[in-house]
Each structure stands twice: as structure tokens, then as C-alpha cells.
């Protein structure tokens, strides 16, 4: 399986031309994790809903798949690769994304963060 570091994913995701031309960051954490803090550049499709929402995942784009630490996103990445998608796991997940300086926005009171 293909993996990139969170710092590499952050650099790609922040590149507007990359996003417009070919890339998409997909966060597969569950709703409460997303609400606590997520990248403003990400699309949210929780792992628990992924199989029923696979039709929302675009083909022909490089997909960066992220979760909290990289374990769940590795499983989703593997399934996407098996289905013919161009998917890459973000090693270290949102924990390392945050450490690399990636922006986080939250949906609730208090500062955004990663659980």
C-alpha cells in the first residue's frame, strides 16, 4: 500500500492547483472526531459509512485518506486500491497533520483539536 507522511499530505493538500487538478483529502474518522477538529481542506466520509457512500468518491483523482493515527485510513486505502482508485494512506493521521502545522477547524465550543 502507498503511504505518505502527514507533512507530505499537508504540502499537497495546501496546493490549490493540486486540489483543483487531481487531489482530494478524505477524512474517514467518525462524526464526533470530525466535529472536534478537522482539516478545512478535507471531505468527510466516516469509515462506518464508507461502503454505502462509495459513490461519492470521485474516480480519476489522487485520494489522500486520513484518520486519527493512520490505522483506519490504511484499511480504507486498501479497499479503495482494490476497487481501482488512486488512494494513498496518510501515515500518522490527523495527529501528525496537527504536529506538522496543519490547520484544524472544529464544529463545537472550545479550540479545535484531535482526540
Steps between C-alpha positions, in 0.01 A plus 500: 500500500615851427556734794616856541581692814256749641748778419507389134120477495474847651728643234291343222164590651601863545588526129185639337614396152547140620152496655337649191686275257515165666492468877256452783549455876241265653464476878354163607468569873161481666276804544602591857868490401432716193303746712785530750748605232562441130682649207298768322634342179346158567184323391338292773391141431510298825645151473175357642311650202764451233354198322158665469650831385767370261304660215606840642868422449619642169698290256798636314635692800777428748331438833683571825326297770538613862372394842625569852824299489512321164353158587141542380610701200738216406204260483293744293797568273548128442131456411514797262812365331328162457207683338731676253531843662825696526515515880782577743499455876608795715735339753466646848154637418358819641728475802805549277308743274450723804864460606609598146312829534183409312201719571214353701145628526243374746124484502446556871601720792862525596814477291524251217714195568554133428364246750 
